[in-house]
Structures are given as C-alpha cells and as structure tokens.
Amino acid sequence: MLRNNEFGQARGSSSSNAEDGRHADDDSVVSSNVTNEEAQTLTRGGLDMESDSDENKRAGIMPRNRREWCIVIFALFIIVGAAAGTGIGLGMYFMNQGSNTNSARGNPPTNNGDKGNGNDGNGNNDDSNLDGSQPEISPETTDDTINSGTPLPTDFAGSVQLHMVEQDISELTSFQGISDNGNSSELSPQQRARNWLVFYDIMPDNLADEQDEQNQSNNATDDLVNSTNNLSSSYLDVNTPAYRVAQRFAAAVFYFATKGEEWDTDNQWLQPGLDECDYPGIRCEEVTIPSISLAEALKYPKYFPDPSDGAVDTTTERMIVEINLPESNLKGTLPDELMTFPFLRRLGLWSNQIEGQIPESISRLQNLESLLLDDNKFTGDIVPAIGSLEKLKMLSLGFNPYVGGEIPEEIGNLYDLEALFLPNMSLRGGLPSSLRNLENLKQLELQLNNLRGGIPDWLGDLINLEKLNLSGNSFYGEVPEVLSKLIKLRELELQDNDLGTIPCSALTTVAVLSANCKSSDGTSCDCCTLCV
C-alpha cells in the first residue's frame, strides 16, 4: 500500500491511461489530473481512495465513477442485510430449541417473555401464546361467541381447547390461568393439561416412525388436518378420534387438579407416550366409539355424535371404565373434566384428602355402577344430580363429616342400588319416603348422623335388605313390627337413639341385633345380641 506522500506521484503516472477512450465532458468520468483534495471527496461509506495503488486503478478494481460507486455501496447493503437476517434467524432457532429443554409437566416452554413465539414441541413456531392459548380465543371471548362461530384454530393446542369448550367439557375461563389465590402466573389444571398434551406428550420413537409413514400415505385434503399435521412426534393430533383426545385431556386435568405430583401412586401417570389406559389405577376396555376426528368435531360441533349413535362411522379404542386410586393421598378438588368418561363404571377414590363439593356434573357418568368417595374432606350437601345415575349399584359417601343437608329425594330414583353407605356425616332431617323404591337394596348404613323422626313403616318394603344400621341418630318411638317382612335381614343396629320396645317376634332371622338395653330407661329388647 502507498503512503499519503506517495499518492500524488502514483496518481500522475496513470493519468494518460485514465482518460483513454472517454469523453472529456462526461461528468461520470474521473479525470486523471485529480488533486489530493479532490481525491478525498471520492470517499464513500468509509472507502479511502488514498489507500489504492496505481496497479489497482489500471486493472479497474476500484470504482472509477459515481455509477460504479453506487453499485458497490448497494451490494454492500445487500450483504450486510443478508448477514443480519441469517444471524437473527439462527438466534431465534436456537432460542426455540433451548426453550424446549425447560420441560416440566404441564408448564409450557418459555421464550424470554416474548408472547406469540410459542412452539409445537418440535421447535416449530405456531401462533400460540406462551401459555398455549390461541389468538382465535381471546380473553374477551365468551362461550356464546365461540358457539356462534369462532374461526377454527389451525393448531393442536387451539383445537383441544375449543373442543373442550364446545362440548361443555371445560369452561373457557379455566384456560385463562386465573388461580384461586389471584396469582395469574399459576396455570389452571386445564391449562397445564393442554400444555402437556401439546408440548410434552411425545410419541416413542418406534411409534413415531409408524405414524410418519401413515401420514405420508394419507392423501387427506382437509385444510385443518394438513395445516396441523406437522406434530408427527406428538402422541395425539387432530386426526385422533375426538373421544380419545377428550379422554387423555380429562385424565391429565384430573391429575393436576388432585395434586398428582404428591400422590403416593405417582409412578407413571403422564409419562409421555404411555397410553392412559396403562396408568396405575386405570382399567380400560376395547369400546366402539364414533370415529369422528378432533378436526371433524370442530367443524360440526353441534352434531357431535353420542357413542350410542348407530348412524355414524365407528372405530375401536381402549376407553377408561374404572378409576381406582384409594388411599393414594389425592388432594385438591374433583374437576368437571373427570365426568367426561362416558364408559366409566367404577370411580373408587376413598380414603384420600379430596376437598370441595361433589360436582353436579357427576350426572354425566351414565354408565357408573360404583361411586366410592367415602373418607375424604368433601363439603356441601349431597348433590341431587346423583339421583340421575340410573345404573348405580353402590353409593358410598360416608365419613365425610362436612357433608350435610338432607338425603335428596332423588336417591329414590336409583332403582338398581344395592348398597347405600352414608355414615358419619352431618345429614339431618328424616328418611325420604322415596327410598322405599329401592327394592334391590341389600345394605343401608346411616349411622352417626343427625337424622331424626320415627322409623317409617315403609322400611318393610325393602324386602332384600340384609343389613340396616340406624345407630347414633335421633330416631324415636316404637320399632315397627312391619320389619318382620325383612326375611333376609341379618344385622340390625339401633343403639344410641331414643327408641321404645323392639318386637323380637318380628326379627327372628336377625343374627346381630344391638340396642340401648342395658339401663332400665333404655330400649326394651329381650332378643338383642348386643346391649350398649
């Protein structure tokens, strides 16, 4: 390179060639007789003409007029812009990849607080917010506006949410992340369940390969399916039967709502890619269900078929028929989503610490045969909706001392009921006459409550009764002789009431009979096997 004091000499030696073949009056031509001051004015964008050699000028490497300078500067801008774009793109890619490593059950990947940069669990951007909510369902949206035609979501997260709201499985507000303590940063069980399905419920590699092959051979033209079928490694997607999606979602909501992280049996629940039928405490059976997919269900939400609808195409899936998690340290409350298992026959959650009221939505479990919720911390009254469970054979709600009110008349609608266990509660009032309809009842246990009144004659109509326990209440008066009709009765407990004489001649089949017959002012009973 030439120093500044050599620039003038080098400039003079090339003056004849610089003008060769050019018109002298062309403003774009650079004269060879340029002064040092003029040379300085030819600097553009930090380019220094003083650093160019005589050889470079003769070879045409450096620009020689305004036109060439403009071309050089424009090219530099393009190069700088491309480099910046590439850098930003790579940065966003690695940020998304890094966010996927922040996996925690039900908690979505973070993106440095930048909402709108959610991903689908495979590093692909979708249009969801960080909490998994979709722009089509804004906080201002209500159930009515959804039902009146909210645009279909184009991703799995939005599809799950909209389906649950449309089918009254979940409420819209449950997806807004507002907790009971007012801390909006704490996600609701519904949000955590949705996020787990979308971000963390990944299919095992061997199943993922089979799914990819199936997707490649599928020539479906449905826009919703095609636009959301990029989650090939997700365990479920919009092509999955809607009943199956709802089942897995409901199982996850149940887990989070009852503090699943603290369960004593939390072995494999919410293990990514593990069929929910293989969770501890769950039993499933192969069941025929409508084959309508999640995507199809969203297109026709008002015509979502019932499992018993024989006019629709069907498929066979493993569906939950029993949930048995007794003595497992379940806490929290029972969510409405638990009531969306249409084939559930047994719900056994006794001896836990579940709080809140038994939800009215229990009436949805129309195939339920056993409801065992005793020995928990439920509050409120016995919901009349239980009376709509027409297939129920065993109802056990006892040892929930904070459940009060009267025994609902609707219990008398449970014609198939064989066992009614309501001991150690805060029930009051008399025995509803509708109970006389329970002709299949074998066991009736109502001890340790605040029930009062006389023992009704209609108890003699319960001809299949084998055990009757009315102890620890405030019943008074004579024991009716009509109990002689109970020829199958083997156990009768009447102690700790205010009763008169017990008709021994009417109770010849009773093997265990207890009453307050120790004191002279107690119940008169010559045939009691236990006097207290």
N, C-alpha and C positions, 0 to 999 in steps of 0.2 A: 504494500500500500504506500502511496505517496504522501509525504508530509505536506502541510499547507504551503510552505515556501517553495515547493516544487510544483505546485498545481498550475501556476501560470505558464511555466516552461512546457509542461506536458500539454497544456491547452493549445499553445502556439504551434506545436509540431503537427497537430492534427487538423489545422484549420482548413487546408486545401481539400481534404477528403470529406470534411463535414458538409461542405457546400456543394459537392459534386452531384449534378443531376437534379437539383432542387431549384425552384423559382425563388428569386431573391425577395419578391414581395409577398411570399406566403407566410402569414403570421404564425403558422404552426411549426415552421422550421426554426431550429435553434442555430443561430449564427456561430461560426467558429471563432469569431472575434468577440468573445464574451469576456467581460471583466470579472474580477473577483466578486464585486458587489452584486453583479447580475447573476453570477453562479449561485449565490446564496438564496436568491429568490426562487430558484428552481427546486428547492427542498419541499417535499410533500409528505405529510404523515410521518415526519421524523427521518426521511431519507436524506443522506448527506452527499451532495454532489462532490464535495471536496475529497471524498474517500475513493473515488473511481479513478482507475488507471487509464492511460492512453490506449492500451490494448483493448480494454473492455469497451470503450467508446467505438473504436473502429470495428469491433466484432458485432456491435449492435445489441449488446447485453443490456445496457442501461437505456431507459426511455429517452427519446430524443425530442419529444414534443408533448403538448398538452394532451392530445388524444391518447398517446401511449401511457402517460402518467395516470389518466383516468381509468384505463383498463387495469393497470397494476393495482390501483387502490381498490377498485371494485372486487377484483379477485381476492385481495387480502380480506376484505369484509366477508366474503363468502366463506373463506377458510376458517376465519375466527368464529363465525356463526355456526358452522358445522361442528367445530370442535366443542363449542359451548353446549350445543344441543346434545351431542354424544355424551358429554360429561353429565349433564342433568339426567338424561335417560338412564345411564348406568347407576347414578346415585339413587334414583327412585327405585330401580330394580333391586339393588342390594338392601335398601331400606325395607322394601316389602318382604324380601327373603328373610331379613333379620327379625321382622315383626312376627313371622310365623313360628319362631322359636319360643315366643313368650306364651306358650300354651299352658292354660290352667283350665280345669273342667268348667265349661260354660262361659269363660271370660274371653272376649274377642281379642285378636292381636291388636296392639296399639300401633299408631303411626305418628308418633311425636305430636300428638294432639291435633293433627290435621284431619278434621272430619271430611268425609267424602272420598277418602283414599282407602276404603276397606278392600279386602281381597277375599277370594273364594276359598281360601285354604290351600291353594296350589300356587300362590304367588301371582295370580291373575287378578287384575283390578276389576271390580264391579262397581256399580253406582251406589252401594250401600254405605251408610254411615258406620262409624266405628263400633257402635253397639249392635250392628247388624240390621238396624231398621232401614226401611226403603223409602226413597224420596216420594214414591207414589202414595205413601200413607203418612201424611204429615201429622204433627201433634194436634192440628185443628180438625183433623178428620174425625168424624163420628161414625158409629155403627150404621146410622141411617144413610150417610153419604157413601159408605162402602157398598151397602146393599143397593144403592141407586146407580151404581156404575163406575166405580173407581177403575182406572186403567189397570189392566193385568200387569203384574210385576214380571220382569224379564230375568229373574234370578231365583235361585232356590230359597234363599232366606226370605225374600218377599212373598214367594209362593206359599211357604209354610205359614207365615204369619197371616196372610189374607185368608187362607183356607180355614185356619182355626177360628178366625173371627166370623167368617161367613157361616160356618156350621155351628156357631154358638158353643164351640169348644172352649175358647178363651175370649176374654173381653179385650177390646182394643187398648184400654188403659193399662192392662197388665204388661204391655210391651213398651211402656214409656219410662220404665226404670225408676218409678217413684216408690220408695220403700216406706214402711210404716213409720219409721223414725224421721222421715223427711229428708234423708240423705239421698239425693238423686244420683250419687255416684254408685250406689249399691243396686245392682241389677236385680230385677224380679226373677222368680223361678222360671217364668215363661221366657224371659229374655235369655237367661242362661241356657235353657233347654234348646232354644232356637240356635243360639250361637254354637252350642256343642254340635248339633246336627250339621251345621254349615262348615265350621272351621276345623273341628277335631275328630269327627266321626269318620275316619278314613278306612277304606276297604283294605283288607290284607292283600299283599302283592299278587298272590295266585288268583284271587277272585277279581282283582282289578284288571288283570290281563284278559280274563274271560269277558269281563264287562266291555273292555275296549273293543274286542273282536265283535261282540254283539252290536255295539254302537256303530262300528264301521259298516256292518252289513245291513243296518237299518236304513231304509230309504225314506224315512218319515219326512213329510213336508211341513209339519206343523211348526209355525214360526216360534212359538213359545218353547217347544221342545228343542228345536235346533239352536235357539239362542242361549239356552241354559244347560245344554248337554256337555259343556266343557269341563264339568266336575267329574271326570271319569274315575277319579280315585275316591270320591265320596261314596259312603255306604249306600245312601239313598239319593235319589234325584227326582226331578219332576216326572220321569217316566214310571216311577214306582206307584203301585196302587195306592190311592188316597187313604184307604183304610189302614194300610201298613204304615204310611207316614204318620198318620194321627196316632197310631198305637205307640210307635217309638218316641214320638214327641211327648205324649202323655206320660210314658214311663220315666222320661228324663225330668219332666216337671215334678212328678211325684217324688223323685229322688232329691231334687233341690229343695222342694217345699218342706220336706220332713228331715232336713239336715243330713243328707246322705253321707256327707264326709265324716259324721260322727257315729254312724251305725256300727253296731257290733258285728254285722254280717256284710260289711262293705268289702267284699272280696273282688268281684269282677263287674259290679254294676258300672255302666257307662264305659266299659272297656271298648275302645274304638274298633269297629268292625265285628264285634261279638253280637250275635243275634240276641235280641232282648229276651227271647224265649229261653236262653241259656243262663240268664241271671239267677243268682241264688234266690230261692223263694218263689220263683215264677214257674208255672206249668202251662204248657200250650198244647193245642191240638190242631191237626190239619182241618181247616174250615173252608168252605166255599164262600167267597165274597165277590162282590161286583169288581170287575177288572178295570173299572174306570181309573185312569191315572190321575195324579195330582194336577197335571196341566189341564186335562179334560174337565176335572171337577171345578176348576176355576172359571172355565168358560161357561159352564152351565150350573152355577151354584144353587139355583132354585130347584133343579131337577136331580139333586144328588140322591142316588138310589139307596134304599134300605137293603140290608143283607138278605131280607126275605123276598125282595122283588125278583120274581122269576122271569121278568121280561127283559133283563139286561144280560150282557155277556158276563161270564164269571171266570174266576181263576181260583186256585187253591193256595192258601197261605197258612203258615203257623200263626195262630192267634191266641192271645192270653185268655185262659179260662180259670186260672187260680192265682191269687197273690197271698202267700203265707209268710209273714215276717213277724211272728210273735217274739216277745222278749228280745227285741233287737235294738233297743234304745232309739226308736224313732221319736223325733220331736217335731216342733212346728205344727202346721195345720194340714188338713186334708184339702188338696186343691180340687176345683171343679173338674180339671182335666182327668182326674182319676176315674171319673164317672163316664168316660168315653170308650170304655172297653165293652163293646156290645155283646161279647160272648162270655163275659166273666160270670162264673158260677159260685165262686167262693172268695171272700175277702176276709182274711184272718190276720188281724193286727192287734191282738190282745196283749196286755201287759207291756205297754210302751208308755211314752210320755206325750202323746199327741194332744194338742190343745184345740180350742175353738169349738164352734158348733158343728155338728154333723151337717154337711151341706144339703140343701134342698135338692140339688142335682142328683142325689142318690137315686131318685126315681128313674133315672135313665138306665139303670142296671136291670133291665127287664128279665134277664136270664139268671139273676142272682138267686142262689138257693141257701147260702150260708153267709150271714153278716155277723162277724165276731169282732166287736170293738170294745169289749169289756176291759176294765182295769187300765184306763187311761186318764187323761185330765180334761175331758170334754166339758163344755159348759152349755148353758141354754136349756131349752126344752127338747123333748123328742119330736123331731120334725114329722108332721103328718104325712109327708111325702113317702115315708117308709111304707105306708099302707098301700101304695101302688105296686109294690114288688110282689106280684101275684104268685110267683114260683118259689117264694121264700119258704124254707122249711125250718131254719134255725135262726133265731134273732137273739143275740146276746149283747146287751149294752150295760150290764151291771158293773158295780164297783167304779162308777164314775160319780162320785159324791156331789159334784157340782151341776149335774143334770137334774132339773126339777120339772115342775109343771105337772099336769095331769096326763094319765095314759091316753093317748089320742084314740078317739073312736075309730079312726081309720085302720087301726091294728086289726079290727074285726074283719077286714077285707082279705086277710091273709089266710084263705081257706085251707091251704096246704101246710100251714105252720104246724110243726110237731114239737118244737121246744121254744119257750119264751122265758128268757132269763133277764130279769130286771131287778136284781138285789142290790142293796147298799147304795141307794141313790137318794135323791131328795124329792121323790114323787109324792104327790098329795092328792086328795080327793078320794072318790070311791072307785070301785071297779066299773068300767064302762060296760053297759049291757051288750055292746056289740061283740064282746069276747065270747058270747055264747055261740057264735058262728064257727068257732074254731073246733070243730068236731074231731079233727085229726090230732089235736094237741095231746101230747103224752106227758110233758113236763111244764109246770107253771111255777116259777120261783119269783116271789115278790117280797121277800123278807127284807127287813131293815130299811123301811121307807117311812113316810108319814101318811100312809093310806088309812082311811077311816070309814066308818059306816058298818052296817050289818053284812054278814056273809050271805050273798044272794042265793036264792034257790036255783037260779039257772046254772049254777056250777054243776048241778046234777046232769045237765045236758052234755057235758064234756065226757062222753062215755068211754073214751080211750085214755083218759088221764091215768097215769101211773104214779106221778109224784106231784104233790101240792104243798107249797111252803108259803104260809102267810104270816110267819112269826115276825116279831119285832115291829108291829104296826100299831094302830089304834082301833082295830076292829072290836065290836062289842055285840052283846046279845047272845042268843042261843045258836048253837051249831045246827043247821037244818038237817032233818032226817032224810031229806031227799038225796043226801050224799050216798045213800045206800045203792043208788043206781050206778055208782062208780065201781063196777065189779072188778076192774083192773087196777084199782088204786092200791099201792103197796106202801107208800110213805106219805104221812100227813103230819105237818109241823104247824102247831097253832100257839106256841108259847109266846109270852110277852105281848099279850093282847088283853082285852077285858071281856072274856067270854064266859058263858054260863056252862050248863051241863053238856057233856059230849055224849051223843047217842051211841053207846058201844054196840048195841044190836044192829046198827046200820053200817058198822065199819068192820065186819067180820073178816074181810080179806086184807085188811091193813096190817102189815108186818112191823112197821115202825110208826109209832104214834106218840107225839110229845106235846105236853101242855103244862100250864102252871097249876099243878095239882098237889103241891107239897103243903101249902098253907090251907087253913080252914076257910079262908075267904077267897081262895083261888078257884080255878076251874074244877068242876067235879068230873073226874074221869077214873072209872074203875078198871078200864082196859088199857090205859096208857103204858107204853113200854119205857117211857122216859118222863119223869116228873121233874120239873125245874122250879 
